Amino acid sequence: MKMKGIDIKGLINQVKNLLMKPKDALAEARDVRPAMKDLIVYLAIVAVPTLIGILVGYGLVGYGTFRVYARMPIGWAVGWALFQYIFSIIGIIIFAYVVNALAPSFSSKKDQIQATKLAVYTATPWLVAGILFIFPPISFLVLLAGLYGVYIMYLGLPVLMETPENRKIAYLVVSLIVFIVVMWVVGQVSTAVMQSAMGVGYHFAFY
């Protein structure tokens, strides 16, 4: 991961390689030591599809079943998308710190840069697939993309955290539980902050 300046084309190729050839991408990333700020920039860019997906899907397209659709007012959609964008990034960074803190418990090497790389790579499929929120009825596919991220983490633990094979599954399971808890808490906080900022409860337009 080389982020001297923002090379969008290079970043796109990096994401493509991670999604199509995760083993090769992880092996290539193993000895690269980016700055923490570069990892955050990578994460912020990769999270843009989710931002766009939520904004368009919930503010313009709408969602629902049986020909009854709800749509957020555009101001709410912009706020919701921005809050989800910002707090998702925060949640992933928190997750990276927890993964690093857990490393010694699973005979793995404690290294914050490697743990952060692992966290952002794990989140990449989920964040990229967030563009599917543009059409909410198929947004469940974002969850499937998240499962692919689990596979990337499974591959990445021995490469980036030097996790022994006999500790890999346990480390993965505990990390996933932590991820779910962290993102749930972050989601609750982002919702509370948004409601407080807007000063009113959610409301929707039906059509």
C-alpha positions in Angstrom: 0.0 0.0 0.0 1.8 3.1 -1.2 -0.1 6.4 -0.7 2.4 9.2 -1.4 -0.2 11.5 -2.8 -3.5 10.1 -3.8 -3.1 7.9 -6.9 -6.8 7.0 -7.6 -5.9 4.7 -10.5 -3.4 2.9 -8.3 -5.9 2.6 -5.5 -8.5 1.2 -7.8 -6.0 -1.4 -9.1 -5.1 -2.2 -5.5 -8.8 -2.7 -4.5 -9.3 -4.8 -7.6 -6.4 -7.0 -6.9 -7.5 -7.5 -3.3 -11.0 -8.5 -4.4 -9.9 -10.8 -7.2 -6.5 -12.1 -5.9 -6.6 -11.7 -2.2 -3.7 -14.1 -1.5 -1.4 -12.3 -3.8 -2.5 -8.8 -2.6 -2.0 -9.8 1.0 1.5 -11.3 0.3 2.4 -8.1 -1.5 1.2 -5.9 1.3 2.9 -7.9 4.1 6.2 -5.9 4.0 4.8 -2.5 3.0 4.8 -0.1 6.0 2.3 2.8 5.2 1.8 5.6 7.6 -1.4 5.4 9.6 -2.7 8.5 7.9 -2.3 6.7 4.5 -4.4 3.8 5.8 -7.1 6.2 6.9 -7.0 8.0 3.5 -7.4 4.6 1.8 -10.3 3.7 4.0 -12.0 7.1 3.5 -11.8 6.7 -0.3 -12.9 3.1 -0.3 -15.9 4.1 1.8 -17.2 6.6 -0.7 -19.4 4.0 -2.6 -21.3 3.4 0.6 -21.8 7.2 1.1 -23.1 7.5 -2.4 -25.3 4.4 -2.2 -27.0 5.5 1.0 -27.5 9.1 -0.2 -29.1 8.1 -3.5 -30.9 4.9 -2.4 -32.6 6.3 0.7 -32.9 10.0 -0.4 -33.9 9.7 -4.1 -34.8 6.1 -5.0 -36.6 5.0 -1.8 -37.3 1.6 -0.5 -40.2 -0.7 0.4 -42.4 -3.6 -0.6 -45.7 -4.3 -2.3 -45.6 -1.0 -4.1 -45.5 1.0 -0.9 -42.2 2.9 -0.8 -40.6 5.2 1.8 -38.1 7.8 1.0 -36.1 10.0 3.4 -36.2 13.7 2.8 -33.0 14.7 1.0 -31.7 16.6 4.0 -32.1 13.5 6.2 -30.5 11.3 3.5 -27.5 13.6 3.2 -27.1 13.6 7.0 -27.6 9.9 7.3 -25.1 9.1 4.6 -22.5 11.4 6.1 -22.9 10.1 9.6 -22.8 6.5 8.4 -19.7 7.3 6.3 -17.8 9.0 9.2 -18.8 6.5 11.9 -18.1 3.5 9.7 -14.5 4.7 9.3 -14.3 5.3 13.1 -15.6 1.9 13.8 -13.1 0.2 11.5 -10.2 2.0 13.1 -11.5 1.0 16.6 -11.7 -2.6 15.3 -8.1 -2.4 14.1 -6.9 -1.4 17.6 -8.9 -4.2 19.2 -7.5 -6.7 16.7 -4.0 -5.6 17.6 -4.7 -5.8 21.3 -6.0 -9.3 20.9 -2.9 -10.5 19.0 -0.8 -11.8 22.0 -3.8 -13.9 23.2 -3.7 -15.9 19.9 0.1 -16.2 19.7 0.2 -13.5 17.1 2.5 -10.6 16.5 1.3 -7.3 18.0 1.7 -4.6 15.3 -0.7 -1.7 14.9 0.1 -1.0 11.3 -0.4 -4.6 10.3 -3.6 -4.8 12.3 -4.9 -1.7 10.7 -4.1 -3.0 7.2 -5.9 -6.2 8.1 -9.0 -4.3 9.3 -9.2 -2.0 6.3 -8.7 -4.9 3.9 -11.4 -6.9 5.7 -13.8 -4.0 5.4 -13.0 -3.2 1.7 -15.5 -5.6 0.1 -18.3 -4.4 2.3 -17.5 -0.7 1.8 -17.2 -1.1 -2.0 -20.4 -3.1 -2.2 -22.1 -0.2 -0.3 -22.8 1.3 -3.7 -25.6 -1.3 -4.0 -27.6 0.8 -1.4 -28.5 2.9 -4.5 -31.2 0.3 -5.1 -32.3 -0.8 -1.5 -34.1 -4.0 -2.5 -30.8 -5.6 -3.4 -28.8 -4.0 -0.5 -28.7 -7.5 1.2 -25.9 -8.2 -1.2 -23.7 -5.8 0.9 -23.9 -8.5 3.6 -22.6 -11.1 1.2 -19.7 -8.8 0.3 -19.0 -8.6 4.0 -18.7 -12.3 4.2 -16.1 -12.1 1.5 -14.3 -9.7 3.8 -14.3 -12.4 6.4 -12.5 -14.7 4.0 -9.9 -12.0 3.4 -9.4 -11.7 7.1 -9.0 -15.5 7.4 -6.3 -15.3 4.7 -4.7 -12.2 6.2 -4.2 -13.3 9.8 -1.2 -15.6 9.2 0.2 -13.1 6.7 -0.1 -9.8 8.5 -0.4 -10.9 12.1 1.8 -14.0 11.9 -1.0 -16.1 13.5 -0.2 -19.8 13.8 -2.6 -22.1 11.9 -3.9 -23.7 15.0 -5.0 -20.3 16.4 -6.3 -18.7 13.3 -10.0 -19.8 13.5 -10.3 -18.7 17.2 -8.7 -15.3 16.4 -11.0 -14.9 13.5 -14.2 -15.7 15.4 -13.3 -13.5 18.4 -12.4 -10.7 16.0 -15.7 -11.0 14.1 -17.7 -10.8 17.4 -15.7 -7.7 18.3 -16.4 -6.2 14.8 -20.2 -6.8 15.1 -20.3 -5.3 18.6 -18.1 -2.3 17.6 -20.2 -1.5 14.5 -23.5 -2.0 16.4 -22.3 0.5 19.1 -21.0 2.9 16.4 -24.3 2.6 14.6 -26.3 3.4 17.8 -24.0 6.4 18.5 -24.3 7.7 14.9 -28.1 7.5 15.0 -28.2 9.3 18.4 -25.8 12.0 17.2 -27.8 12.5 14.0 -31.1 12.7 15.8 -29.6 15.2 18.3 -28.1 17.3 15.4 -31.4 17.4 13.5 -33.4 18.0 16.6 -36.3 15.8 15.4 -37.1 12.1 14.9 -36.9 10.3 11.6 -39.7 10.9 9.1 -40.2 9.6 5.7 -42.1 10.4 2.5 -44.4 7.7 1.2 -45.3 7.3 -2.4 
